[in-house]
Amino acid sequence: MTATHETATAAASGANATERFKSDKLAGVAGTPKERVSLLAREVLEAVYSTIRRHKVTYDEYNALKAWLISVGEGGEWPLFLDVWVEHVIEEVATEHRQGNKGTIEGPYYVPDAPEQGARGSVPMRENEPGTPLTWTGQVTSTDGSALAGAKVELWHADADGFYSQFAPGLPEWNLRATFTTDADGSFEIRTVRPAPYQIPTDGACGKLIAAAGWHAWRPAHLHVKVSAPGHELLTAQLYFPGDEHNDDDIASAVKPELMLSPQPASDGSGETVEYGFILDPEQA
């Protein structure tokens, strides 16, 4: 790990993720009917009550939970906790109707309006950015097979130390973040570097839960994408690499077989190439 990353703490990342959520998503949340709030709140609480009764939870255990929940809030780790342990089920339910590509969780580190690179280009990166060069080609189509010209492919991923720009110190603002717009036949070509596996931050409350439960904190290497086109549903996904030891036990439970890439050595010996395209579902009436 480089020296510039040594102060990338769970609290700092959590605070950044919380602020991003407030600015990018909270304002757009539609009002939920009171009846729906009542139904969901009651059933969640009933599930908690059932767990307490079934496992005879003691006051010491309850107080430990209470202290931990307080520390999650104080450390700004609610985005991390919810994105790692809850979001994959929300995503599964929200997209179960789709006929096109499978998606998965967004995670806490998305930032909108990354620099536009056209249909073919490189993501912004540092000189001599660590990681194996990766050239990714693909096409965006609709479920009827028609090409989607002008579709947006937003890409972001961690660096070789497992850190995301704008959420860790010492990284350029848009490092390894870019937006690509497909050409007339819906195709794109992206040049980046292969990311590395990484651990989610463990120095805060979420790390204490992981340690207390005897879990691991690893996420397999992955590329984040958001793919959008007029008249079609937004696709949010993560793309994974075969052979990663944590593909089968991802702490975030976000890996799906349909999201596995198949990189090949580049013909000129300069890194790897991969082909992977997207099929978007038309918006529901």
N, C-alpha and C positions, 0 to 999 in steps of 0.2 A: 504493500500500500504506500502510495506516495505521501510525502510529508504534508502536502497541501490538503490532504483529505482526513488527517487525523482528528480534526475537530468536527467532523460530520456526524453529529450525535442524533439519537432518536428524537430528542426534544426539539432540536433545530429543524430536522426534517418534518417532524409532526406539526410544528408551528407553521412551516411553509405550506404543507398540504392543507392545513385547516384554513389558512387565508385564501388559498386557491379555490377551495370548495366554496367559501363564502362569496367570493367575487365572481366565479365562473358558473356556479350551479344553483346556489341557494335562491338567487333572484329569479330564476326561471321556473322554480317549483310551483306547480299549480296547487291551489287550495284543495285539500282532501276533505271530503264530506265528513261531518261529525260522526255519522253512523259507521263509516269505514274505520275512522280512528278508534272508536269505541270497540268495534269488533276485533281489530287487530291487537289493540292494547290488552283487552281482556284475555284473548287467547294466548298471547305471549306470557302474561302473568300466570295464567293457569298452567302453562308448561313449566314455569319456574316452581310453582307450588307443588306440582306433581313430582318434580325432581327432588325437592326438599323432603317430601314425605316418603318417596320410594327409597331414598338413600339415607334417611334419618340424619340430615345435616345438622351439625352441632352449632352452638353459638360461636365457638372459636372459629369454625370454618366460615360461618356467616360474616363474622367481623373481619376475617382475612379477606373475604371477597369484597366487603364494603371498602376496606382500606385500599385494595387494589383498584376498584372502580374509581375511587377518588384520585388515585395517582395517575390513572389513564387520562383523566380530564386535565389534571394539573400539568401533565407532560405534553399535552396536545396530541396524544396518540390515538384519538378516536378514529381519524381517517385510516390510519395504519391498521388498527384492530378490525374495523368493519370491512375494509377492502381485502384483508388477508383471510378472515374467517367467515365472513357472511356473504360478500358480494357474489361469489360463484353460484350460490343458489338463486339469488335474485336474477342474475343473468340467465340462468337456465330456464327459469319460469317465464321471463320476459320475452325470450326468443324461441320458445319451443315450437311455435307455429311456422318458423321459417323453412323454406325449401332450398334456399341458397346456402352460402358458406356458414359454417359454424363459427360462433364468436366465443369470447370469454371475457374476463373482467378487464376493466380499464386500469385499475390500480390507482394509487394516490399521486402519481408523478406526471400526469398529463398537463401540458401547457398549450393553450390554443394559439393560433396565428404564428406558427413556426415559419421560417423563411421559405418562400416559394422557389422551387428549383426547376419548374417546367416538367416535361414528360420524361426527360433523361438528364440525370445529374447526380452530384455527390451531396451527401449531407455535410453540413458544416462540421469541421473537426480540426483539431490541433495539428500542427506539423508533426509528422512521425507519430500519429495517434496509435497507441498500442492496440493490437488485435489483428487477426488475419483479414486481409482485404476480402470483401464479399460483394459480388455483383449480382443483383437480384432483378430478374425480368419477369413480367407478368402482364395479364390483361384483365380489365374489369368489364364484366358483362351483366346483363339482366338474366332473370330466370328463363326467359324465352330464347336466350342465346344471342341477343343483339348486343353489339358493342356499345359501351357507355363512354362516349367522348366527353372530355371535360370533367371526368370524375376526380375527386380529390383522394389522395392517399397520404395521410399524415403518419409519419414515422418518428418514433423516439425510442431510445434504449439506453441502458447503462453503459458506462465505459468499462475498461478492463479491470478496474478496481471495484466495480459494482455500484458506482455512484452516478446520479442523474444531475445534469446541469440544472441550475436554478434551485436545487435542493441540497447542494453540497458546496462548500467554499472552494475557491481556486479553479473553477471550471468556467470557460467562456459561456456567455449567456445562452447561446443556442447550440452548444456542443451536442452533436449526435441527435439533432432534432431538425426535421424539414418537412415541407409539404410538396407533393408532386401532383401534377395535373395531367391526366391521360391524354394521348393524342387522338386523332380522328378514328382510329380503330380500337380505342380503349386501352392501348398498351402503355407500358412504362418501363423504365430501367433505372435502378437505384444503385449507387455505389456507396458502400459504408464499410464497417468492419464488423467482424463476428463478435458479439458480446460474450462475456464470461458469466458463469453462475455466480450468485452472490447470496449473502445472508441478509435478511431484513434486519433493521437496527435492533440490537439486543441490550442496549445499555439502559433502557427505560422499562416501563410497566409491562409492555408486551414481552420483552425479554425475560422479565421475572416469571411470567406465566409459562413461557417456553421451558425455562429451567426447572420450575416447580413440577411441571407435568412430564419432564423427561423427553420433550420433543426436540427436533432440530429446527433450525431457522433458515434452511436453504431454499432458494428458488433456482430452478434450472435456467440456463441461458435462454433468453428470448428477445424477440423483437416485438414492440408494441405498434399496432396500427389502428387507425380509424379510417374507414373507407366510406365515402358519401357521394351521391349523385342526385340531381333533381328528380323528384318523383319516386325515390327509392328509400328504403329504410337504412339508417346509419348502421354500419357494421363495425363493432369494436372487437379486436382480437389480439392474441399474442401468438407468435409463431416460434416453434421450438426446434431443437436440433437433436437428431438421433444420437444415442449413446451417452447422453447425460445421466449421471447416476441418480439425479433427483427428478427425472421425468415421472417416475412412478410414485414418488412420495413428496411432491411439491407441497410446501407449507401452506400455499394459498389454494391448493386443490383446483388449479386452473388449467392443467394440461388436458388436451383432448387429442385422440389419434388423428383426427382430421386436420389438426393444426401443426402437424409434424413436417418439417422441411426435409429435403433430400439434397444437400449440397454436394457438389462434385468439384474435383480439382480443375482450376482454370486451365485452358489449353496452352496458355503462354507461361504457365507456372506461377502466375502472380495471384495467389490466393485461391478463392473458391467462387463458383457460380451456383445459382439456384434459380429454378423456375417455380413460381407459385402465383396463381391468379385468384380473383374474387368474383363470386356470383352474388349479386345483390337482389333482394326481394323488393318488388314494387310496394309502395306504401299502401297500407290497407285503407279501404274506403271508410 
